[in-house]
Amino acid sequence: MIQKLDGTWKVIKDENNKGEVQKFFISEYNDSEWEKIKVPGHWQANEKYITKLSKDGVYTDYGGPTVWYRTSFIPPSEFKNKIIRLKFNGVFYLTSVWLNGEKLGENEGYFFPFEFDVSDKLDFEKENVLSVKVTCEDEKNIGKKKQITGVLSHWDASDPTTNPGGIWKSVELISTREAYFKNIKIVPKILPENKAKIIVTYKIESEKELEIDLKINVEPKNFEGENITKNFKERLKAGNNNIVEEIEIKDPKLWWTWDHGERNLYTLESQILIENEESETINNNFGIREIYMIEEKGWKVILNGKRIFIRGNNYAPCDMRLAYCTPEDYKRDIQLMKDCNMNMIRVHAHIDSEPYFHDACDEVGILVWQDFPFQWSYSKKVLESAKKQSKKAVELLQNHPSQAIYCTHNEPFELFERSQFILLGLGLIFLLFGVDIIVALYPGKLELLPGIQGFTTSTQVFFELGRETFKDIPFLTFEVLFGLFIVLLLQMPPINFLSLKQAIGLMILFSLSTIIDFFLPEMVIIPLLLETNPIFHTDTVLTMGNLIEFLIFLALTLPTNTIPWNFLRNFNKDKLDPAMVKVLEDELELDKNHNGIIVKNSGMAGIIRGGTDLHSYCGYYWPLAPKYRAAYKYLDIRWKVRFVTEFGAQAFPNKESLEKFPCFKDTPEDIFPLNTSTLVKNHRYQQLFVRNYAKEEDFKTLEAFIQATQDYQAEIAKFHIELFRFMKYDNCGGVIHFLFNDCFPGITWSIVDYWRKPKKAFFVIKNCFEPVYPFVFKYPKKNYSQGKRFKTDLYVVNDLHKEFGGIKLTVDISPSSGEPIFQKEYTVNLEKDSLIKIDNIDTILPKGRSGRYKLNLKLHLLSKVIHNQYEIRIKPPTLSINLPF
């Protein structure tokens, strides 16, 4: 039996953290002047307490970091002589609880329930006073965070003005007899001869030694089938009891993702009876499925014995204020994902409102990559709490058939303090400009060819000084000492980037390249065109030793165009994450079960081998090089693309959504030009990067500017998806875009905004994620000359475990109106789960027909036509004037 304690509570801010001294928790305390607040909820969204919005959307008042709640209640008489538990289903973030002035205990963590036995602490004749102290900090030291709240507290796509603090889920009293369930774990196993079984582990708490009847019933939830019932007696000891029961299921109906089969679900009903009286009944939905991953030539996800290619996106919190998300909200979002042809969603560095989210994924048939609520950098003090909360996460999620991947941490980068930034900056300056310094000191050893520029010209000021200062030091000795200095700088506290072994290895590599330079100075590679990193000039002279250094650097940075974070040592990556992985391994027992996949952390693609998944922001944070595809295809770095979980670009929402932003609430009808300072400050607009593809001043209307940002976001998404689908299983096992939704009115990477209005990229990704999809690998250029050759490679990818024969595929290059300048038709036979090259398209573009054209691919699959399109432009001829003189 359950008594809900939700409703209107009393609340007050504890600005100086003196509530305990002032005894806010005693029953007699006069709380008549306290404000009222709704529970469940967040203190920032209280209708009266804190809702004043300033014009720019910032809360002018809020309840953090510490708030006290109080309520009173009388338990129902039916609870007498029963075991009574006070259960909190979720509180942000630190909680201390008193009942009638007596402290019951504390809890740390926001996403899992916790409870206290209050059987002998309740008064059935008068009001019982429940007092709760809640603390949720606005942490200032983001490099050493102590609260495990993930993106709900610190992220570049969340509301920077929000504090999630509060009692955000229901509070309830639960009464049972002397024994009740603490946890139920269901592990499905697929057996030969069309059979399966579930291994059910019951954790039962008993107040004393006694005998119970345990009744188990398994029945189909969403299909017709037979029920399975088991009844047996069990002798319990006082305290914790583990009972393991195996249940065989004949002719099992497996659970699949929506694109591979039916989403068959079962319900397990478990009931404890004591002396023929019901103590507690729990229902758990589950599916019969096995899932694991093979790490061979990339990551290959295996579902029910079949390899599947992953197509997905990242899920922000449904809303920054999770308390107000409903089951219908999650069903809407998951249906949008399915409509977009996704078969996996990555819950990005948070755990959403459960069980609503996973229930919706179970029913629709979408796998879940579940990040734990760790985003970037944390203090060493969180270690023990992290291990505890990891175990709680598994207990909360493991029975859902949609739950596939457990990832402990998103981007466990070290976020530096000011002193570390200074030392790092000095080190990077020496590292980037080191070649110039050496050129200045030893021009005879690295002589530049006439007219060819060196790596940079920024160190000219050091030339004369350097020659005079170091002129008597041999070249080889200097370069080796220079390398040692850089490596030791990175290894020393407070930076601690490298372990001792890493530092020694790097020094050996640096010294080897230097020795080659010394003995073979004439081996110069000239000129080398670099198109992948803006640090370098395009015309560069390299010695052989420099080339070795560069190739090492290239292998580290090319796939991500970013700093090779996995090379850097820090507590989060090297201590915290492995500790959580150990907890997951113990809880999931993956050595015995195919019941999930563990990923140590996300965004750590590795250096030479190893690492995890790839975050690639080419075209947004870094330039999108024309040879980017070729680098992945031909260089031996495809192993870094084993699984891709982030890529994308920011885009504005549609005008009608933008006008709903709080900062535009009292603005006249025309909000263009935009108040970009407010959008940058409070709505996560990264103007510095967006201006690379859309400058506000270049557009006459807001609609045109918005369209430009959405066009570019869609193009970047298409480019990456087609690249990674081309690499299907060689070595890429899946592609997950960033980001699906906004959790507040924001300017972010999302493809559906806060009001769930799709941007252009939603429809482009929907098309690119078609399970069967035609595309070209050599992405067409925007501009072609008349009479020049147009070449590209035509492919069709099939993610389904179905063969298709005799499919018609048409290709044409056509203007907006008029006859095509190229067209061809193919009959295609597709093997299941395959990538097939259809043809090399090679044609001469006609003269005298300039303008905009579309390269159209149309695949006629059963009753559906899958259409892919690329825009190209044939330039008009260049005018040449022959002057008479």
N, C-alpha and C positions, 0 to 999 in steps of 0.2 A: 504494500500500500504506500502511496506517495502523497505528501502534502507539499504543494508549491508555496514557496515564500516570496515569489515574485510580486511586483507591484510597486507602490510608492513607499520609498524609504526616506529617512532623514540623512542629510549629508552636510559636511563642513570641510573647508580647506584647513589643513594644518601647516600653515606657512612656515612656522619656525620649528616644526617637528616636536611640539611640546604636548601633544595629545595624551601621551601615556602619563606624563607628569601631572597633567590636569585631570587625569582619570576619566577620559571620555568613555571608557569601557564599562564603568560601573552602572548597575541598573538604575541607581538613584540620580544619575547625572541629568541635569535639566537641559534637554535638547530642543526646547520649544522655539528657540530662535534659529534653529538650523534650517537650511533650505530643504526643499523636497526634490527628489530625483527618482526617475524610473529605473527599476531593476527588472530584467537585464538591460544594460546600456553602457554608454561611455560618458564620463563626466563632462567631456567637451560638448556633447550634443544634448545635454539636459535642456528641456524646453524653456525653463525659466532661469536656471542656474547659470548657464554659460551658452548663450547663442548670439550675442551681439557681434555682428560682423562689421568691420570697418570697410571702407569703400574698396580697398585693394584686396579684400578677402581674408585678411588676417584676423584671427580671434583676438579681441581686445582683452579678454579675460579667460582664464581656464583654471582647472582644478588641481594641477600638478604642483610639485611632484608627489605630495602625500595628501590623501583625502580619507576622512572617516565616514563610514556608513553605519546607520543604526536602524533596526526595525524591532517590532515585538510581535509575538504570536502565542496562541494557545494550541497545543497539539490536540488532535482528535482523541476522544476517549478510547477508540479502537486500538490506539498505540500502546495502551497500558500493558505492562508485563511483556513487552516485545523488545527485540533488539532494534534500536533506533539510531540511524546514521544521519548526520548533517552533511549534505553533499553540495559542494560548489563545482559546477561544471566548467567554469572558466573565469579567471580573473587576471587582468593585466596589472601588475606583474608580480610584485612581492605582496604577500597577504599574511596578516596576523588576525586571529579570530578569538573573540571572547564570547562566552555565553553566561549570562547572569553574573558578570564580573569575574568569571574564572577563565583563564587563558587556555584555549584548546590546543593551539599550536600554530605553525607557520607553514607557508608554501611558497616556492619560487617556480615560476613558469606560467605561461598564459593559456596554452592550448589543450591541456589535459585536465580531467576532473580530479578532485581530491576530497577526502571526507574524514569525519571524526565520529567516534562512537560517543553518543550523548545519552545513552539509555538511562543512566542514573543521574542525569544532570537537569532533567526537565521537570517543570512544575505543571501539573494538569489542572490546577485550580485558578491560576492567575497568569498574567502576561509574562512570557520569557523574553528577555532583552538580548538581542544578538548585535554585537558590535564588531565591525570589521575595519581594520586599518589597511589601506591599499596605497602602495607606492609604485609609481611609474615615472622614472626620471627622464628629463630631456638631457641626454648625455652630451657633454661638451667635448670630451676627449674621444673622438670617434675612432682613433687608432687603438684604444684600449677599452672598448665597450664591455660592460658588465651585465647588461640585460640581454637575454636570448629572445629577442623579438624580431630579428631579421629585418625585412623590408618595411615592416610596420613602424619602425623607428628611424631607419637610416637607409636611404636609397635615392637614386637620381630619377626615379619615376613615381615617387609617392609625394603626398602633400607635405611640404616642409613645415607647415604650421600646425600639424596635427600631433596630439599626444593621445595614444590609444587607451590610456588608463581607465580602469573601472571594472565593475562586476558585469562582465559582458555576456555571460550565459546564466541559465537558471540556477537558483538556489532551492534546494528541496530537502525535506525530511523523508527518509525511507524506513519503513518498519518491516521486519521479517521475524521469523522464529530464530532459533539459536544458530542456524547455519545459513550462509548465503554465498553467492558467487562473487569472487574477486575479479576473475578474468576467465574468458573462454577463448581458446586458440584452436583454429580449424586449419588443418593442412591437407589439401587434396592430393591424391596420387592416382595417376592413370595406369591401369594394369592391362596386361594382355587379355585377349579373348573378350574384348568389348566389356571390360569391367573397370571399376574404379573403387577407391575407398577414401574415406576421410579419417584422419587421425585427430581426435578431439581431446585437447588437454584442458581439464577443468581445474581451476584454482579456487578452492572453497575454504572459506573461513568459518571455523566453528568455535563457539564460546565454551564448549565443553565436549567431553567424549560422548558420542551418541551414534545412533544408527539412523540413516536416512534412506528414503527411496528416491532414486534418481530416474526420472522419466525422460526419454529422448525420442523425439519425433522428427524425421526428415521428410519434407514434402516439396514437390515442385512449386515454385513461386509464380512463374510466368509461362508455363506450358503444362500440358496434361501428362500425368504419370502416376506411378504408384507411391504410396507412403511407406516409410520404413519406421517401425516403432521398436524401441528397446526399453525394458524396465528391469532394474536390478537394485539390490540393496548394497549399501556401502557403510562400513564402520569408520567413523571419523575420529581423529584425535583432536584434542583441544589445540587451537591455533590453525596454522596453514596446512592444507591438504592438497595434494596433486593426484588427480585421477585421470588416467589415459584410457580412452575407449576408441576402438576401431570399428567403423561401420562400412560394410561393403555395399556398393551400389551397382546393380546390374543394368546393362544397357544405358550407361550414363550419357547425358546430354551435356556436351562441353560448352564452356564459355569462350567466345571469340570476340575479337574486335569487329565492329560493324562491317568492315570491308572484307572480312574473311569467313564470316559465319554468323550463327545466331548467338544472342546474348542470354543463354539459358542460366537461370538463377534458381537456387534452392533456398529453403528456409529451415534452419535447425532450431527447434524449440526444445529448451532444456528446463526442467522443473525439479525443484527440491521439495519433497514432502517429508514432514516429521509427524509421526503418529497420525498419518492420513490427512494432515492439515498442510495446505500449501504454504511454503515459506517464501519462495521466490520463483518467478518464471521469466526467462530471458529468451528473446528471439534474435537470431543472427542470420542474416542473408549471406550466402556464399555461392561461389561458382566452382565448377570442376575444371581446373586449368593448371597447367604447369608452365613456368616461364623461367628462362635462364639465358645467359649470354655466353657466346664463344668469342674469345679474344684471339682471333687468327686472321691476319690481313684485315685488321679493323675490328669493329664490334658488330657482332651479328646476334640480334635478338631472336630467340627461339620460343615460339608460343605453341604449346601442344605438339611439339615435335617438328613444327614447320618454321623455317626461317622467314621472317617478315621484315620489310623495309619500313622504317619509321618516318612518318610525316607529321609534324606537329608545331606547337607554338608554346610560348611562355605565358603563364597565367599570373597576373598581378592579383592582389587581394580583390575579391568581388567588390568590396568597398573598403575605404580606409576605416570605416566604422563597422566592423564585422557583426556587431550585435544586431544590426538592422537588416541583415541579409536573410532572405527567406528561401525555403526549398524551391520555390518557383523561380527565384533569381538564378539559382544554380542550374536548374533545368533549362532555362533560357540560354545561359552561357554555353552549356555543354551542347545543346542543340545547334547553336551557332558554329561551334567547332566542327561538329559533324557535317553541317552544311558546307563548311570550308574544306571538306575532304581530309580532315586530320584524324589520325588514329592514335595519337598520344598528346597529352598536355603535360607540360612541365610546370609544376606549382613552384613558383620562383621564390625561394628563400623565405617561406613562411608556411604555416599549416593553417588552412582555411577552416571555416565553420564545419565541424564534423558532427554527424555523419552525412550532412546534406550533400556536400561536394562529391564525395566518393560514391554515395548512393546513385547520384545522377550519372556518373561515369560508368558504374556497373550496368545501369539500365540501358544506356545509349551504346555502350561498347567502345569506350575510349580508354586506353591505357594511361596510367599516371606515373610520371617521373616526379617523385616527391622530394623536393629539397627540404632539409631541416632548416629552422629559422636562424641561419647563420649567414650574414652578409658582410663580406670583407673582414675587418680586423677586430679581434677580441682580446681582452686581458687574460693573463694566465690564471686569474682567480676564477674563471668560469669552468675550469676543467671538470671538477667533480659534478657540478650541476649539469654540465653538458652530457656527461655519461648517463646520469639519471634521466634526463629529458629524452635522450635517444631511446632508452628502453621504453619510456612512456609512449613515444611516437609509434614504435613498432606495435605495442599492445593496442593502440588506438586504431591502426590502419590495416593490420596484417590479414584480416579475414576478407577484405574486399578483393574480388577477382581482378578488378581494374588496377590494383596497386602492384606496380611492376618494378620500379627502380627506386631505391633509397639512396639519396645523395646527402652527405653530411653537411656540405658547406659550399656556398657559391663564392668563387673568386677569393680564396683566403690570402689576399695580398696584405703586405705590411703597409699600413698607413703611417707615415712618418711624423715625428715631431720636428720642430723647427731646426734643432741642432743636427738631426739626421739629414734633413733636406740640404743643409749647407754643405755637409761633408759629401753627400751624394752628388750634389751639383758640381763640386770641385772635381770629384772623381770622373764624372761624365765629361766635363770640359777637357780634362787631360786625355780621356779615352778617345773622344771624337776628333780632337785636333792634334793628337800625338804624331800622326804621320807628317803633318805640316811642320811641326817642331823639328822632327828628324830631318826633313828636307832642308830646313833652314840651317841646321847645324852641320850637315854632311851633304852638301850639294853634289859632291863628286860621286857619291854612292847612289843617289837617286836623282839623276839628272832628267829634268822634264824636257820633253821634245818641244821645239819652238811652236808657239801658238796653241799648245794644249794646256789646259788649266789643271791644277792639282785638286786635292780633295776639297779644300776651302781656301779662302784668302783671309780668313779672320785672324790668323796668328802672325800676320806680317809684323805686328808691333814687337813680337818677341825675337825676330830674326837676328838683328845686330847684337842685341843683348845676349842671346843664346850663343852665338858664335864666340863671343869674347869670354863668356863665363865657362863654357864646356869645351873649348877648342882643343884642350889637351887630353880629353877622355876618348879612348878608342870607340869607334862607331858601334861595334858589336857589344862592347861592355855597356855603353850608354843605353842601347835599345833594350837589352836584357834587364838592366836596372830599372828602366822606365816601366817595363812590364811587371816586374816584381812589385814596384811601388803601387801600381794600379790594383793588382790582385790583393796585396796585403791591405790596402785601404778598404777594399770591399769585405775583407774577412774580419777586420778589427771591430771591436765595440766602438760606438753604439750601433754601427750599421749591421754587422753580423749577417751579411748577405750569403757568404759562402761557408761551408764546412771546411775543415782543414784539408780533407781529401780533395774537395772540389777546387780549393785554392791551389794545391800542388799540381793537380791535373791541368788547370788553366795556365799556370806558369810554364809547364812543360810544352804545351801547345804554342804558347807565345814565343818561347825560346827557340823551338824548332823552326818556326817561320822566319825568325830573325837570322838563324844560322844559314838558312837557304838564301836569304837576301845577301848575306855577307860573302858567301862563296860563289853565288851565281847572280851577281848584280846585273849582268847583261840580259837576263831573262825578264823582259818587260812585256806586259800585255797591254796593247794600245790599239785604239781607244776602246774602252768598255762602256757600253750603253746600259745604264741601270734604270729600270722603269718601275721599281717596286718600292722605293723608299725615298721620301722627300729630303732626307738628310744629305744625300749625295748629289753632286752635280751630274749632268748627263755625260760629259766628256771627262774621263778620269784615267790617269795613268797609274797602273798598278805593277809592282814587282811581283815575282812569283810568291815570295813570302807574304806580301800584302794580300795576294789572291787567296792564299790558304786562310789567312785571317778573315777575309771577306766571306769566303765560302762557309766558314764556321758561323759567322754572323748571319749569313743568308739562311742557313738551315734553321737558325733560331727564330728568325723574325718573319720570313716570307709568308707563311700561311696566315699569320695574324696581323702582320705589320704593326707589331706592338712589342713591348719589352718582354723577353722570355721569362715570365714570372716563375715558372717551375724551377728555374735555375737558382732562385734566391731562397735562402733558408730563413724560415721564421717559425715562431711558436705555433701559429694557427695551422699551417700546412704540415709541419713535421712532428708536432706533438698532439695538438688538439684533435685534428681529423683522424689520425690513426687510432686514438683512444676510442672515438665514437665508432669507428669501423669494427673494432674488437667487440664492442657491445652488440652491434648488429649481427656479427657472425655468431655470437653466442645465442642470441635470441632467435634468429631465423634458422639456425642449424643448416646452412646451405650445403654443407658437406653431405647431408643425408636427404635433403629435400630440394626440389626444383620449385621454390616458392618465392622467388624474388631475386633481384640483382642489386648488388652494392657498388656504388661509385664513391670513391674516396672523397672527391671534391670536384667542382665544376670549373672549367675555364683554365685548366692547367695542362696544356697540350703536350708538354714534354720537351726535351732537348734533343737527344739522339734517339732514344727509345723510351718507352714507358709513358707516363703522364696519363691524362684522362681525355676529356672532350675538348672541342675547339670552340672558342669565341672569336669570330672574325668580323671586324667592322671596316673592311675595305669599302671605300666609297662613302664612308661617313667620317670616322675619326682619321682615316688614312686614305690617300688617293687610291682610286680604282685603276690599276695599271692595265694597259691593253694586253699585256702578256700574262696576266694573272692566271687565266685558265691554263695556259701552256705550262706555267710553273708547276701547277698541281699535277698536270698530266705527265710531264716528261722528267721532272726532277725526282730524285728519290726521297721525297718528303710526303708522299701521299699517306704514309702511316699517321701523320699528324691529323689527318682528316677522318680518323676512325669513326667519329660521331660528332656532329655539329649541333650545338645547342643555343648559339646566339649569333645573329647578324641582323642588320636592319638600319633604318634611318628615321629621324623624327619627321613628323608631318602634322600640320594643323588639322583640327577637326573641321567639319563643315560649318558654314557661317551660322546656321541656326543654333548649333551647339555652342559655338564660340560666344555668341551673344548672351548665353545663359551664365557665363562666368561671373562670379561675384564682382570682379573689378570693372565689369561693363554694365552692371545693374542700373546705375543712374547716369549712364553715358548717353548723349544724344544718339539718334538713330544711326548716324554714320560713325563707326568706330575706327575707321581707317583714315590716316595712318594709325598704327597700333601703339598703345602704351607698352612698348617692349620692356621697359625697365621692370614693370610690375610682373609681366609674364615671365621674365627671367628669374625674378626674385621668388615668386610664389607659385608659379605654375610649371616650373622645370624646363622652360624654353631654353635650349642651348643655341642661342643666336649665333655664337661664334662659328659653329659648324654648319648650321642651316644656311648661313649666308654664302657658303661655298656653292650652293645650288639654287638659292632663291633669296634675293635681296629685296626687302620691302620696297625700296625706292624705285626699283625697276618696273613696278606694276602700278597701273592706274586704279585698279579696284581691288578690294579685299578678296573677292571671289577668284580673281586671276592669280593672286598671290597664293591663296590656299590651294588652288588647283596645281600650281607649280610644285609645291611641297609634296602633295599627294602623288603627282606624277613621278617625281624622283624616288619617293619611298617605294612605289610599286615597281619601278624599274630595277632598283637595287635588289628587291626581294626576288624578282624573276631571274635576274642574272645569277644570284647565288643558288637558288633552288635548282635551276637547270644544270649548273656546274656540279653540284653535289649529287644530283640524280644520275648524271653521266658517270660518276664515280661509284655507283651502286655496287656494294660488296667489294670494291677494288679502289680504295679500302673503306669506303663510307658505308656505315650501317644505318644511318638515319640523319634527318635534317629537321631542326627545330628552330623556327623563326623567333625573333624578339621584336615585338611584344604583342600579345593578343588584345588586352583590354586596358582601359584606364581605371584606376581605383579612386580617382578624384578628377575634377575638371582641370585637365592638364594638357600640355604640349609635349607629347612623348613619342615613343616608337610604336605605339599601339596601332592596330588596324581596325578596332572598333572603339569609339570614344566612351566617355563616362556614361552617356545616355544610350549606349549600345547602338549608335548610328555608325554603319560601316564607312570606312574610308575606301579610296580606290584600291588600295593594296589588298583589302579583303577579297575582292572579286578576282584580282590577278592571282593571288595565292590559291584561291579556290580552284582556279583553272590549272595552275602549275602543279597542284596536289592531286589532280585526277589520277586514280590508280593506274590507268592506262593513258599515256601521254606522249604526243609527238613533239619533238623539238630539234633544233639545230645546235651543234656543239660550238662551231666557230661563230660566236655572237656577232651579228651583222654590225658593221660600222654605221654611223649616222650619215656619212657623206661618201658618195662614189662619183667618179668622173665618167663622163660619157665615153662609150667605146672601150671601157676597161672591163677586166674579167671579174665576175662575181663568183666566189667559191665558198662553199660551206659543206658540212657533213650532216646528213639527215639520220635521226635516230627515233626509235619508239621504245619506251620503257613500260614494262608490264609488272606491276606489283602484286597482281592477283595470282592465286594458285589455280589458274584456269588457262587452258590453251585456246587460242582464237585462230581460226583459219579463214583465208579468203577475205580479209578485211580490206576495204578500199581506203587508200590514202592519196589525197590530191595535194599538189604543191603548185602555187602560182605567185608571180610577182605582178601586182596590178596597181594602177592608179586609182584614185577615189572614184573616177568615172572613166569609162573607156575600156579598150581591149587590153588584156594582160600582155606583158612583154616576155613572159616565160610561164609555161605551165606543163605539168607532167602528172601522170597518174600511176599508182603502184598497187599491186595486190600483195598484201602482207600476211604472213603466217607468224603468229606470236607463240613462243613457248611460255610456259608458266614461270612467273617470278624471274623475268629476264630483261636484259637490255640488248637491243638488236640494232645494228647499223643497217640502214636501208639503202643508202646511196651517197655518192659524192655529187653534190649539185655544182655544176660548172657551166657557166654561160657568159656570153659577152653582152654587156649592157648596150643597148642601141644608142646611136648618135641622134641628136635632134629631139630627144624626149626627156627633158629635165623635169624636175618636180618631186613631189612626195609620193612614195609608193609603199605598199604593204606586201611583205612576204607572208603569205597565208598557208598554213598547214591545216588540213581537215581530215580527221580520222573518223570513218564511219563504223562505229562499234555497236553492233546490234541495232537498237532503235535510237541510239544517241550519236550525235556528231560532236566530237571534241575538237575545238578550234584553237589553234595557237597562231599568234600574229606578231610580226616584227616590223618596225618602221625603218625605212631607208630613204635616203634622199639622193637623187641624181642631180649633180650640180650643173648649172648652165656652163657652156664653154667660156673660157677666159678670153676676153677681147684683146686682140693684139693690133696695134696701129703702126703701120709703116710710114714713118715720117720722110718727107722728101729731102731731108738734109742730114 
